[in-house]
Amino acid sequence: MYRKIFLAVLIAVIAIPVFAQAPAGTPNAAELLRRTDNNEVYSTIQYEGELIIEHGGRRFVKTFNAWARGNTHSFMEFTNREDRGTRYLRRDGRLFVYSPDTEEVMLISGHMLRESMMGSDMSYEDTLDNETLGSRYDPVISGSEVVNGRDAWVLELTAKRRTESYPTRKLWIDKENNDLLRYELFALSGVKLKDYNLKRVEIFNGRRFPVEGEMRDLMRRDSRTIFSMKNVWLLIIFLLIAINVSAQMTVSGILDSTISMTAGAAGSSDFTCGFEEFANIRFHSRLRDNRGTVYGAVNLIAAAGDYAVRAASSYTEGENYIAAIELERLYFRLSGEHTNFDAGLFRLPFGFGQVFGPSDYLNPRNPLKPDARPRGILGNALTWFPNDDVKLLIFYSAPRNPFSNEGKGAILGLSMDRHWEKTSIQTLYSFEMPDTFSEYGIHRAGLSLKADIEIGFVIDTLYTYNHEAGTEIDGLSFSAGLDYSFLDGNLIVLTEYLYNGETSSTAFCLEKNILGFPNRHYIYTGLTWRFNDFTNLSAALVTSFEDSSYTPIITLNHDLFQGAVLTVSVQAPFDNNSFYGILSNVRIRLRF
């Protein structure tokens, strides 16, 4: 299929084409399209890929390793410093992305599919075609032309369904070997949106294979993406070399350099400031049999001013700063065909909520600190995948009090995830062993639902029951949110409501040192405007109804160059009685 030879190659959905010789004379249009579809005979492959993205006078180079089986299952992991550890999984027409920063897997669907993939000229939607062109378009041969010195048939396609992203397409197919030399994609209005040109073909075991191509999104000024492949290994070769490379260690991370300033706070100094250097260094190494991986992460922190005043007592004092080294992750994973076993200090996320996340009670979220590193738990987890759409998880978490040696406060739980084409659901139950806060233990039951039908819709709820406290409705934490993008994805709107029960998972509890929310009702509203691929501006408002408190947040992000982002954020919390000052931060984040 003409587009998948390039676009699906990007997402590692790679075909091993067997190009038949075209018959003499003008072929039937349907037959020519059928031959183009049949040019893809899928098998298993591994390769190293490179994306060169040129846009707005800048040049970005991204590298990745990719594996694929047929046209429905594929996996790719980026290896360049700025994106190292970012992974994509394509499975039966659905696309999942893993971020090493949040350590969470997200299904890309709905309006998000129209967004640019990794800043390239391709959208996520461009990678998800499963059906043949012949089943989706009516073809007409409009003539023949010479493209790059090759005689080619010109084939025009008209969509059979109104739901197609590109109602009209135009293909140039080599008369001799059926190579797809060029194609163009059109909107319903007839405006040309994108074009692709084949740059280079290589022969593998007598088969022609496209290894370099160029895509242009004509809606972006001065933009193109060049995709190339090297070290293409078929299944047999891959199995022979896998053991030799599996024990290599991979290191990546981020370095944040931040200056904070506070002014005008009631009852405080007129002006205060602080400085912080924060590095999160992540590493992992595969075992030599390739069935296990060891993961680790440490935080290196140096601070002065406001950051030092707010710091914990475990810091070491230097000449004009305090410093600390914090172990953030240390665990191993054993992987089987349908199971994973994790043990150690690791991230265990729950729920699909984007802002408040009641289900994610092991790592409470704060919309005022969206970039905070997710907390890990010391424990273990056994995951079973009975099929591609279902995940069952059994987990254990050590007590919150690390000095508890009798198991008091330990947590046992299980969860189930079920995915459909546009909907996902997660159920959760856990039991916290009796301790000083509950003689009978604490039960938690959660439900999280995500649906992407153009508008993204999320419900996330967790009920916490403490028999000793006589919990009723006050044990409920419930959030519901919507998100949508306008103006070709340049304007993103997100809103989420939180009902925060007094003894729920998101409630503030000084006795247990849980820094949750003190009020009952909250609503978050956020707008993000993308000026271009390098700069965006976000405006958000966190509101509590009970005390009429408001916290407006303005954030500007600008990519200085590949791997470096400048962020300026301003918060100004206030209520009917007080103004709590202007809190601002200027941060430069480097990825390595």
Secondary structure, DSSP 8 states (H G I E B T S, - for coil): -TTIIIIIHHTT---EE------SS---HHHHHHHHHHTEE--EEEEEEEEEEEETTEEEEEEEEEEEETTTEEEEEE-STTTTT-EEEEETTEEEEEETTTTEEEEE-GGGGGSBSTTSS-BGGGG---S-HHHHEEEEEEEEEEETTEEEEEEEEEESSTT-S-SEEEEEEETTT--EEEEEEE-TTS-EEEEEEEEEEEEETTEEEEEEEEEEETTSTTEEEEEEEEEEEEHHHHHHHHHHHTT-EEEEEEEEEEEEEEE--TTS-SEEEEEEEEEEEEEEEE-TTSSEEEEEEEEEEEEEEHHHHTS-TT-EE-SS-EEEEEEEEEEEEEE-SSEEEEEEEE-------SSS-TT-TTS---TT-TT-----EEEEEEEEEEETTEEEEEEEE--SSTT--S-TT-EEEEEEEEE-SSEEEEEEEEEE--BTTBSS-EEEEEEEEEEESSSEEEEEEEEEEEGGGT-SGGGEEEEEEEEEEETTTTEEEEEEEEEE-TTSTTB-BTTTTB--B-SSEEEEEEEEEESSSSEEEEEEEEEETTTTEEEEEEEEEEEEETTEEEEEEEE--B-SS-B--EEEEEEEEEE-
